[in-house]
């Protein structure tokens, strides 16, 4: 089935229902927010399926990915990993124990500090994270295949603009900005 701008999706029905009770809802804003949330739900479900197929938790995936992409020689200290993944040392130890038992990481002596230990991605761990990332990337490409290259690039620009504004605003100011924006953007009704 090809897309037509006149086609309705599940969000259209919800917006019409909400607008019947709350006139202050801007249907364009609500449409974007609800569609982004619905798309996230679909992609998250696919990601959960990918993790389950590969026997990984979200946290294990993030740790393997961190070692594979953001470390020197696929190694980092447990402390650096804890800080990067926002984990306590106890939680990190438990996660490393599970991954080491599975053969995906190993603890090795730090050549720069005889007392230090580095966490190293093993070949099995590299293969596991490669398979999981590749599978998930294919699923995400499948989701986005309804867009041509120009549409996908435009969508990225627009979403980046929104996300950048949220990331730049101090957290205390976000509520005030949101309130002012809602007041400014509210549709005029007769």
C-alpha positions as a Markdown table, in Angstrom:
| # | Residue | x | y | z |
|---|---|---|---|---|
| 1 | Unk | 0.0 | 0.0 | 0.0 |
| 2 | Unk | 1.4 | 3.4 | -0.9 |
| 3 | Unk | 1.1 | 6.4 | 1.3 |
| 4 | Unk | -1.3 | 9.3 | 0.5 |
| 5 | Unk | -1.4 | 12.5 | 2.6 |
| 6 | Unk | -5.1 | 12.0 | 3.0 |
| 7 | Unk | -4.6 | 8.6 | 4.7 |
| 8 | Unk | -5.4 | 8.5 | 8.4 |
| 9 | Unk | -3.4 | 6.7 | 11.1 |
| 10 | Unk | -4.2 | 5.7 | 14.7 |
| 11 | Unk | -3.0 | 9.1 | 15.9 |
| 12 | Unk | -5.6 | 11.0 | 13.9 |
| 13 | Unk | -8.5 | 9.3 | 15.7 |
| 14 | Unk | -6.9 | 10.0 | 19.1 |
| 15 | Unk | -6.3 | 13.7 | 18.3 |
| 16 | Unk | -9.9 | 14.2 | 17.2 |
| 17 | Unk | -11.1 | 12.5 | 20.4 |
| 18 | Unk | -8.8 | 14.6 | 22.6 |
| 19 | Unk | -9.7 | 17.8 | 20.7 |
| 20 | Unk | -13.4 | 17.2 | 21.4 |
| 21 | Unk | -12.6 | 17.6 | 25.1 |
| 22 | Unk | -9.6 | 19.9 | 25.1 |
| 23 | Unk | -9.7 | 22.8 | 22.7 |
| 24 | Unk | -6.3 | 24.0 | 23.7 |
| 25 | Unk | -4.6 | 21.0 | 22.1 |
| 26 | Unk | -2.8 | 22.0 | 18.9 |
| 27 | Unk | -3.5 | 19.1 | 16.6 |
| 28 | Unk | -0.2 | 19.6 | 14.6 |
| 29 | Unk | 1.9 | 19.6 | 17.8 |
| 30 | Unk | 0.0 | 16.7 | 19.3 |
| 31 | Unk | 0.3 | 14.8 | 16.0 |
| 32 | Unk | 4.0 | 15.1 | 16.0 |
| 33 | Unk | 4.4 | 14.2 | 19.7 |
| 34 | Unk | 2.1 | 11.2 | 19.5 |
| 35 | Unk | 3.6 | 9.9 | 16.2 |
| 36 | Unk | 7.1 | 10.1 | 17.6 |
| 37 | Unk | 6.0 | 8.2 | 20.7 |
| 38 | Unk | 4.2 | 5.6 | 18.6 |
| 39 | Unk | 7.2 | 5.1 | 16.3 |
| 40 | Unk | 9.4 | 4.8 | 19.3 |
| 41 | Unk | 7.2 | 2.1 | 20.7 |
| 42 | Unk | 7.4 | 0.1 | 17.5 |
| 43 | Unk | 11.2 | 0.5 | 17.2 |
| 44 | Unk | 11.6 | -0.3 | 20.9 |
| 45 | Unk | 9.6 | -3.5 | 20.5 |
| 46 | Unk | 11.8 | -4.5 | 17.6 |
| 47 | Unk | 14.9 | -3.7 | 19.7 |
| 48 | Unk | 13.7 | -5.8 | 22.6 |
| 49 | Unk | 13.2 | -8.7 | 20.1 |
| 50 | Unk | 16.7 | -8.3 | 18.8 |
| 51 | Unk | 18.1 | -8.3 | 22.3 |
| 52 | Unk | 16.1 | -11.4 | 23.2 |
| 53 | Unk | 17.3 | -13.2 | 20.1 |
| 54 | Unk | 20.9 | -12.5 | 21.1 |
| 55 | Unk | 20.4 | -13.2 | 24.8 |
| 56 | Unk | 21.4 | -9.7 | 25.9 |
| 57 | Unk | 19.8 | -7.2 | 28.3 |
| 58 | Unk | 19.7 | -3.5 | 27.4 |
| 59 | Unk | 22.5 | -2.8 | 29.8 |
| 60 | Unk | 24.7 | -5.6 | 28.5 |
| 61 | Unk | 24.1 | -4.3 | 24.9 |
| 62 | Unk | 25.2 | -0.8 | 25.9 |
| 63 | Unk | 28.3 | -2.1 | 27.7 |
| 64 | Unk | 29.4 | -4.2 | 24.7 |
| 65 | Unk | 28.6 | -1.3 | 22.3 |
| 66 | Unk | 30.6 | 1.1 | 24.4 |
| 67 | Unk | 33.6 | -1.2 | 24.4 |
| 68 | Unk | 33.3 | -1.8 | 20.6 |
| 69 | Unk | 32.9 | 1.8 | 19.6 |
| 70 | Unk | 34.3 | 4.2 | 22.2 |
| 71 | Unk | 37.3 | 2.6 | 23.7 |
| 72 | Unk | 41.0 | 2.2 | 22.9 |
| 73 | Unk | 41.6 | -1.3 | 21.6 |
| 74 | Unk | 38.1 | -2.4 | 22.8 |
| 75 | Unk | 39.3 | -1.9 | 26.4 |
| 76 | Unk | 38.2 | 0.4 | 29.3 |
| 77 | Unk | 38.6 | 0.4 | 33.0 |
| 78 | Unk | 35.6 | -0.8 | 35.0 |
| 79 | Unk | 35.5 | 2.6 | 36.6 |
| 80 | Unk | 35.4 | 4.4 | 33.3 |
| 81 | Unk | 32.7 | 2.0 | 32.1 |
| 82 | Unk | 30.7 | 2.7 | 35.3 |
| 83 | Unk | 30.9 | 6.4 | 34.8 |
| 84 | Unk | 30.0 | 6.2 | 31.1 |
| 85 | Unk | 27.0 | 4.0 | 31.7 |
| 86 | Unk | 26.0 | 5.7 | 35.0 |
| 87 | Unk | 26.2 | 2.5 | 37.0 |
| 88 | Unk | 27.3 | 1.9 | 40.6 |
| 89 | Unk | 30.5 | -0.2 | 41.0 |
| 90 | Unk | 28.4 | -3.0 | 42.4 |
| 91 | Unk | 26.0 | -3.0 | 39.4 |
| 92 | Unk | 29.0 | -2.8 | 37.1 |
| 93 | Unk | 30.6 | -5.8 | 38.8 |
| 94 | Unk | 27.4 | -7.9 | 38.4 |
| 95 | Unk | 27.1 | -6.9 | 34.7 |
| 96 | Unk | 30.8 | -7.7 | 34.0 |
| 97 | Unk | 30.5 | -11.1 | 35.8 |
| 98 | Unk | 27.5 | -12.1 | 33.6 |
| 99 | Unk | 29.3 | -11.0 | 30.4 |
| 100 | Unk | 32.5 | -12.6 | 31.4 |
| 101 | Unk | 30.7 | -15.9 | 32.2 |
| 102 | Unk | 29.2 | -15.7 | 28.7 |
| 103 | Unk | 32.6 | -15.2 | 27.2 |
| 104 | Unk | 31.9 | -11.7 | 25.8 |
| 105 | Unk | 34.4 | -9.8 | 28.0 |
| 106 | Unk | 37.5 | -10.5 | 30.0 |
| 107 | Unk | 39.3 | -8.7 | 32.7 |
| 108 | Unk | 43.0 | -8.1 | 31.9 |
| 109 | Unk | 45.8 | -6.3 | 33.8 |
| 110 | Unk | 46.3 | -2.7 | 32.9 |
| 111 | Unk | 49.8 | -2.4 | 31.3 |
| 112 | Unk | 50.1 | 1.2 | 32.6 |
| 113 | Unk | 49.1 | 0.4 | 36.2 |
| 114 | Unk | 50.0 | -3.0 | 37.7 |
| 115 | Unk | 47.1 | -2.6 | 40.2 |
| 116 | Unk | 44.6 | -1.7 | 37.6 |
| 117 | Unk | 42.3 | -4.0 | 35.6 |
| 118 | Unk | 40.8 | -3.3 | 32.2 |
| 119 | Unk | 37.6 | -4.8 | 30.7 |
| 120 | Unk | 38.3 | -6.1 | 27.2 |
| 121 | Unk | 35.9 | -7.2 | 24.5 |
| 122 | Unk | 36.6 | -10.8 | 23.4 |
| 123 | Unk | 36.2 | -12.0 | 19.8 |
| 124 | Unk | 32.9 | -13.7 | 20.9 |
| 125 | Unk | 31.8 | -10.4 | 22.4 |
| 126 | Unk | 32.7 | -8.5 | 19.2 |
| 127 | Unk | 30.8 | -11.0 | 17.1 |
| 128 | Unk | 27.8 | -10.8 | 19.4 |
| 129 | Unk | 27.6 | -7.0 | 19.4 |
| 130 | Unk | 28.2 | -6.9 | 15.6 |
| 131 | Unk | 25.3 | -9.4 | 15.0 |
| 132 | Unk | 22.9 | -7.5 | 17.3 |
| 133 | Unk | 23.8 | -4.1 | 15.9 |
| 134 | Unk | 23.5 | -5.3 | 12.3 |
| 135 | Unk | 20.2 | -7.0 | 12.9 |
| 136 | Unk | 18.7 | -3.9 | 14.6 |
| 137 | Unk | 20.0 | -1.6 | 11.9 |
| 138 | Unk | 18.3 | -3.6 | 9.3 |
| 139 | Unk | 15.0 | -3.4 | 11.3 |
| 140 | Unk | 15.3 | 0.3 | 11.6 |
| 141 | Unk | 16.0 | 0.7 | 7.9 |
| 142 | Unk | 12.9 | -1.4 | 7.3 |
| 143 | Unk | 10.9 | 1.1 | 9.4 |
| 144 | Unk | 12.2 | 4.1 | 7.5 |
| 145 | Unk | 11.9 | 2.6 | 4.0 |
| 146 | Unk | 8.6 | 4.4 | 3.4 |
| 147 | Unk | 10.7 | 7.6 | 3.2 |
| 148 | Unk | 12.8 | 8.5 | 0.2 |
| 149 | Unk | 16.4 | 9.9 | 0.8 |
| 150 | Unk | 15.3 | 13.5 | 0.7 |
| 151 | Unk | 12.4 | 12.9 | 3.1 |
| 152 | Unk | 14.6 | 11.1 | 5.5 |
| 153 | Unk | 17.2 | 13.8 | 5.4 |
| 154 | Unk | 14.5 | 16.5 | 6.0 |
| 155 | Unk | 13.1 | 14.5 | 8.9 |
| 156 | Unk | 16.5 | 14.3 | 10.5 |
| 157 | Unk | 17.0 | 18.0 | 10.2 |
| 158 | Unk | 13.7 | 18.8 | 11.8 |
| 159 | Unk | 14.1 | 16.3 | 14.6 |
| 160 | Unk | 17.7 | 17.5 | 15.3 |
| 161 | Unk | 16.4 | 21.1 | 15.5 |
| 162 | Unk | 13.8 | 20.1 | 18.2 |
| 163 | Unk | 16.2 | 17.8 | 20.1 |
| 164 | Unk | 19.0 | 20.5 | 20.1 |
| 165 | Unk | 16.6 | 23.1 | 21.5 |
| 166 | Unk | 15.7 | 20.7 | 24.3 |
| 167 | Unk | 19.3 | 19.8 | 25.0 |
| 168 | Unk | 20.4 | 23.4 | 25.1 |
| 169 | Unk | 17.7 | 24.7 | 27.4 |
| 170 | Unk | 18.6 | 24.5 | 31.1 |
| 171 | Unk | 16.2 | 22.0 | 32.7 |
| 172 | Unk | 14.6 | 24.7 | 35.0 |
| 173 | Unk | 13.8 | 26.7 | 31.9 |
| 174 | Unk | 12.1 | 23.9 | 29.9 |
| 175 | Unk | 8.9 | 24.0 | 31.9 |
| 176 | Unk | 8.7 | 27.8 | 31.4 |
| 177 | Unk | 9.5 | 27.5 | 27.7 |
| 178 | Unk | 7.0 | 24.8 | 27.3 |
| 179 | Unk | 4.3 | 26.9 | 29.0 |
| 180 | Unk | 5.0 | 29.9 | 27.0 |
| 181 | Unk | 5.1 | 27.9 | 23.8 |
| 182 | Unk | 1.8 | 26.2 | 24.6 |
| 183 | Unk | 0.2 | 29.5 | 25.1 |
| 184 | Unk | 1.7 | 31.0 | 22.0 |
| 185 | Unk | 0.9 | 27.9 | 19.8 |
| 186 | Unk | -2.6 | 27.3 | 21.0 |
| 187 | Unk | -5.0 | 27.4 | 18.1 |
| 188 | Unk | -7.5 | 30.2 | 18.0 |
| 189 | Unk | -11.1 | 28.9 | 18.1 |
| 190 | Unk | -14.2 | 30.8 | 17.3 |
